[in-house]
Amino acid sequence: MITTRYLARAYLVATVAALVALSTLFLILDFTDRVKFYGGAGWLPAVLQLYACKLAQVVWQLAPAAAGFGGAIAMSGLRRTGEITAFRALGRGPVTFALPVAAVALALGGALFLAEDPVIVPARAKAEEISVLRFHRWGDWGTYHSARRWFRGKNGRLYHVGRPAGRGFSGVTILDLTPDFRLARRIDARRMEPQGARQWKLFDATVRSFGPAGAPMREREVKELVEPFSGDTRLFRVEPGRPDEIRRSDLPRQIALRRKLGLPSREFQLSLYDREGYQLAGVPAALIGLALALRKKRRGHLTAAISEGFVITIGLWGLSAISHTLALGGHLSPVVAGWLPFAVTSLVAASALRLVR
């Protein structure tokens, strides 16, 4: 038990140090690359808030890579002090080192997995909001954050809704079209919310009715107006934003809604499966780092461990990038693409430990 705690503590310290170093390096490089875009009155507090949010994202993204670095660094430290030799003289094999390392890596991955919805996802959304609204770095923001969306109802009805507001939406327009595609009625409302399963209540509505050609338009103001709805009001609950800015617990519902509406959902499926398996990839990554550090005829300590960590990182990110590209191109199912990095690194870790043994 003492040995297990000692090895777990050594690995935890090495992993946290690697994560701090990788995150700091990433943020410094990001800042130096983008500093020319930061300016205007009060830019410094905005940048500090931006990079506080980015820090949460970066920690989540780099954690599996840091787990690999930690495995290599911790075992290198024990090897340098002769403790690996002492453990082997006592008949301890690779399993002695692998179990505490895997347990700590799993605990760290589990903690970040649980922190994603309440911490990481809001941080991602806030970082993009600051970049767009404060520093005008738009990118493809408009592709995912359309402020208004169209929905088709039955019997020639079209809905044009703004952003969600409470249980309903703000800035709503309803168009009633005749079979020959002529506008018969238009309703503009400040807000609408569901009333039961088959009705909408509109607030501060303006109703315009259009008769046959040449007939005058009639207009009336209504404080509250109840309109029937022939479909399912849940179909309006398609959330705007990137898939990684939607909580993991909400993604299955969003995927189902998009499928029902005929909207693209493949990227959202990939995000769901990727986020389920991503942090788990830190466990085999840590075991690969451990196995590389325990191999025979290994030279060097810290320098060798850093090199091994970079090899693990490049392999992990390369697998992730290739699987994502294949999935988005329709050549690989989202569930396979999401879990492929974890599956491949697990096979590599098992093979590496077997060779070391």
C-alpha positions in Angstrom: 0.0 0.0 0.0 2.9 2.4 0.9 4.5 1.6 -2.5 1.2 2.3 -4.3 0.7 5.6 -2.6 4.3 6.6 -3.3 4.1 5.8 -7.0 0.7 7.5 -7.3 2.0 10.6 -5.7 5.1 10.7 -7.9 3.0 10.3 -11.0 0.4 12.9 -9.8 3.2 15.5 -9.2 4.8 14.9 -12.6 1.4 15.1 -14.5 0.4 18.3 -12.8 3.8 19.8 -13.6 3.5 18.7 -17.2 0.0 20.1 -17.5 1.0 23.5 -16.0 4.0 23.7 -18.4 2.0 22.7 -21.5 -0.9 25.0 -20.7 1.4 27.9 -20.0 3.4 27.4 -23.2 0.2 27.1 -25.3 -1.3 30.3 -23.8 1.9 32.3 -24.3 2.1 31.2 -27.9 -1.5 32.0 -28.5 -1.2 35.4 -26.9 1.9 36.4 -28.9 0.2 35.3 -32.1 -3.0 37.3 -31.4 -1.7 40.3 -29.4 -2.0 42.5 -32.5 -5.8 42.2 -32.4 -6.1 43.3 -28.8 -6.7 47.0 -28.3 -9.1 49.7 -27.4 -10.3 51.1 -24.1 -10.2 48.6 -21.3 -8.6 45.9 -23.4 -6.5 44.5 -20.5 -9.4 43.3 -18.3 -11.0 41.8 -21.4 -7.9 39.9 -22.3 -7.4 38.6 -18.8 -11.0 37.3 -18.8 -10.5 35.8 -22.2 -7.4 33.9 -21.2 -8.9 32.8 -17.9 -11.6 31.1 -20.1 -9.1 29.8 -22.5 -7.1 28.3 -19.6 -10.1 26.1 -18.7 -10.3 25.0 -22.4 -6.6 24.3 -22.7 -6.4 22.3 -19.5 -9.2 20.1 -20.8 -7.6 19.7 -24.2 -4.1 19.0 -22.9 -4.9 16.7 -20.0 -4.5 13.4 -22.0 -1.2 14.6 -23.4 0.0 15.7 -19.9 -0.9 12.2 -18.6 1.5 10.7 -21.2 4.2 13.2 -20.2 3.6 12.5 -16.5 4.0 8.7 -17.0 7.4 9.2 -18.7 8.7 11.9 -16.3 7.7 10.1 -13.1 9.3 6.8 -14.2 12.4 8.6 -15.4 12.7 10.3 -12.0 12.5 6.9 -10.2 14.9 5.4 -12.7 17.4 8.2 -12.2 17.4 7.6 -8.4 17.7 3.9 -8.8 14.3 3.1 -7.3 13.2 1.2 -10.4 16.2 -1.1 -10.0 15.3 -1.5 -6.3 11.7 -2.4 -7.1 12.8 -4.9 -9.7 15.2 -6.5 -7.2 12.3 -7.1 -4.9 10.5 -8.9 -7.8 8.2 -6.1 -8.7 7.2 -6.0 -12.4 5.6 -3.4 -14.6 2.1 -4.0 -13.0 3.4 -2.5 -9.8 4.0 0.8 -11.6 1.1 0.6 -14.0 -1.8 0.2 -11.5 -1.2 3.4 -9.5 -0.4 5.4 -12.6 -3.6 4.1 -14.4 -5.7 4.9 -11.2 -4.5 8.4 -10.9 -4.9 9.1 -14.7 -8.4 7.7 -14.5 -9.2 9.9 -11.5 -7.9 13.0 -13.3 -9.8 12.2 -16.5 -13.0 11.6 -14.5 -12.6 14.9 -12.6 -12.3 16.8 -15.9 -15.1 14.8 -17.4 -17.4 15.9 -14.6 -16.2 19.5 -14.8 -16.9 19.8 -18.5 -20.6 20.7 -18.4 -20.5 23.2 -15.4 -17.1 24.8 -16.1 -15.5 24.0 -19.5 -18.5 24.5 -21.8 -19.4 27.9 -20.4 -15.7 28.9 -20.6 -15.6 28.0 -24.3 -18.8 30.0 -25.0 -17.5 33.0 -23.0 -14.1 33.0 -24.7 -15.7 33.0 -28.2 -18.1 35.8 -27.1 -15.3 38.0 -25.9 -13.3 37.4 -29.1 -16.2 38.2 -31.3 -18.0 41.1 -29.5 -14.9 42.8 -27.9 -12.1 42.2 -30.3 -14.2 41.5 -33.5 -12.5 38.2 -34.4 -15.4 36.6 -36.1 -14.0 33.6 -37.9 -16.9 31.2 -38.6 -18.9 32.5 -35.7 -22.0 33.3 -37.9 -22.1 29.7 -39.1 -23.0 28.4 -35.6 -24.6 31.4 -34.0 -27.3 32.6 -36.3 -29.5 34.9 -34.2 -32.7 34.0 -36.0 -33.9 30.8 -37.5 -36.7 29.6 -39.7 -39.1 26.7 -38.9 -41.8 25.3 -41.1 -45.1 24.5 -39.6 -48.2 22.9 -41.2 -50.8 24.4 -43.4 -48.5 27.0 -44.9 -47.2 28.5 -41.7 -43.6 29.7 -41.3 -41.9 30.7 -38.0 -39.0 33.1 -37.8 -37.7 33.1 -34.2 -34.9 34.9 -32.4 -32.9 33.7 -29.5 -34.4 31.6 -26.6 -35.8 33.7 -23.8 -36.9 31.7 -20.8 -39.4 29.1 -21.9 -40.0 30.8 -25.3 -38.3 33.1 -27.8 -37.8 36.8 -28.4 -38.3 38.6 -31.7 -40.8 36.4 -33.4 -42.5 36.6 -36.8 -45.2 34.2 -38.0 -46.2 34.1 -41.7 -49.4 32.4 -42.9 -49.2 31.6 -46.6 -52.0 30.6 -49.0 -51.7 27.4 -51.2 -50.6 29.7 -54.1 -47.8 31.0 -51.9 -49.4 34.4 -51.2 -49.0 36.1 -47.8 -52.4 36.0 -46.0 -51.3 37.1 -42.5 -48.2 38.2 -40.7 -47.7 38.4 -36.9 -44.8 40.2 -35.3 -44.4 39.7 -31.5 -41.9 40.8 -29.0 -41.9 37.3 -27.4 -43.7 34.0 -27.5 -43.8 31.1 -25.2 -45.6 27.7 -25.3 -49.0 27.3 -23.6 -49.6 23.6 -23.4 -48.4 21.3 -26.1 -50.4 22.8 -29.0 -50.5 26.5 -28.5 -48.2 29.6 -28.4 -48.9 32.7 -26.4 -47.5 35.9 -28.1 -46.8 39.1 -26.2 -47.1 42.6 -27.7 -48.1 41.3 -31.1 -48.9 43.2 -34.3 -51.3 41.3 -36.6 -51.5 42.2 -40.3 -54.1 40.6 -42.5 -53.8 40.7 -46.3 -56.9 40.1 -48.5 -57.1 39.5 -52.2 -55.1 41.6 -54.6 -56.1 45.2 -54.3 -57.8 44.8 -50.9 -56.5 47.0 -48.1 -54.3 45.6 -45.4 -55.8 45.4 -41.9 -53.6 45.9 -38.8 -54.3 45.5 -35.1 -52.2 45.5 -31.9 -52.7 42.8 -29.4 -51.2 42.7 -25.9 -51.5 38.9 -25.7 -52.4 36.5 -28.4 -52.9 32.8 -28.3 -52.1 30.9 -31.6 -52.6 27.2 -32.3 -49.5 25.1 -33.3 -50.0 21.9 -35.2 -46.6 20.5 -34.5 -44.4 19.8 -31.5 -43.1 22.9 -29.7 -39.9 21.1 -28.7 -38.8 21.3 -32.3 -38.0 25.0 -31.6 -35.4 24.0 -29.0 -32.5 23.7 -31.4 -29.7 25.5 -29.6 -27.3 27.7 -31.6 -23.6 27.4 -31.2 -20.7 25.0 -31.8 -21.2 21.4 -30.7 -18.5 21.8 -28.0 -20.4 24.9 -26.6 -23.4 22.7 -25.9 -23.4 20.7 -22.6 -22.7 17.1 -23.1 -25.9 16.1 -21.3 -27.9 18.2 -23.8 -26.3 16.8 -26.9 -28.4 13.7 -27.3 -31.6 15.8 -27.3 -30.1 18.3 -29.7 -29.1 15.5 -32.1 -32.6 14.0 -32.0 -34.2 17.4 -32.7 -31.8 18.1 -35.6 -32.6 14.8 -37.2 -36.3 15.4 -36.9 -35.9 18.8 -38.5 -33.6 17.6 -41.2 -30.7 19.7 -39.9 -27.1 18.5 -40.1 -26.2 16.5 -36.9 -23.1 14.5 -37.8 -20.7 17.1 -36.2 -22.8 17.0 -33.0 -22.8 13.2 -32.9 -19.0 13.3 -33.3 -18.7 15.8 -30.5 -20.8 13.6 -28.2 -18.7 10.4 -28.7 -15.4 12.3 -28.7 -16.1 14.0 -25.4 -17.2 10.7 -23.9 -13.9 9.0 -24.7 -11.4 11.8 -24.9 -10.4 12.1 -21.3 -10.2 8.3 -21.0 -7.4 8.3 -23.6 -5.2 9.8 -20.8 -5.1 6.4 -19.1 -3.4 4.5 -22.0 -1.3 7.6 -22.8 0.1 7.5 -19.3 0.8 3.7 -19.6 2.6 4.3 -22.9 4.8 6.9 -21.3 5.5 4.5 -18.4 6.4 1.7 -20.8 8.7 3.9 -22.8 10.5 5.0 -19.6 10.9 1.4 -18.4 12.4 0.0 -21.6 15.8 -1.5 -21.6 18.9 0.4 -22.8 17.1 3.7 -22.4 19.5 6.6 -22.2 18.8 10.0 -20.5 16.2 11.0 -18.1 14.3 14.2 -18.2 15.2 15.0 -21.8 14.2 11.5 -22.9 11.0 11.8 -21.0 10.1 15.1 -22.7 10.8 13.5 -26.1 8.7 10.5 -25.3 5.9 12.8 -24.1 5.9 14.7 -27.4 5.8 11.5 -29.4 2.7 10.4 -27.4 1.1 13.8 -27.9 1.7 13.9 -31.6 0.3 10.4 -32.0 -2.8 11.1 -29.9 -3.6 14.4 -31.7 -2.8 12.8 -35.1 -5.3 10.0 -34.4 -7.9 12.5 -33.3 -7.4 14.8 -36.3 -7.5 11.9 -38.8 -10.6 10.2 -37.2 -12.5 13.6 -37.1 -11.7 14.3 -40.7 -12.9 10.9 -41.8 -16.0 11.2 -39.8 -17.0 14.7 -41.0 -16.3 13.5 -44.6 -18.8 10.6 -44.1 -16.1 7.9 -44.3 -16.3 6.8 -40.7 -19.1 6.7 -38.3 -19.1 9.3 -35.5 -19.1 6.7 -32.7 -16.0 4.9 -34.2 -14.2 8.2 -34.8 -14.9 9.4 -31.3 -13.6 6.3 -29.6 -10.8 5.5 -32.1 -8.0 7.4 -30.3 -8.8 5.7 -27.0 -9.0 2.2 -28.7 -5.7 2.6 -30.6 -3.8 4.0 -27.6 -5.1 1.2 -25.4 -3.8 -1.4 -27.9 -0.4 0.4 -28.1 -0.2 0.6 -24.3 -1.0 -3.1 -23.8 1.6 -4.1 -26.4 4.2 -1.8 -24.9 3.7 -3.1 -21.4 3.9 -6.6 -22.6 7.2 -5.9 -24.3 8.6 -4.3 -21.2 7.5 -7.2 -19.1 
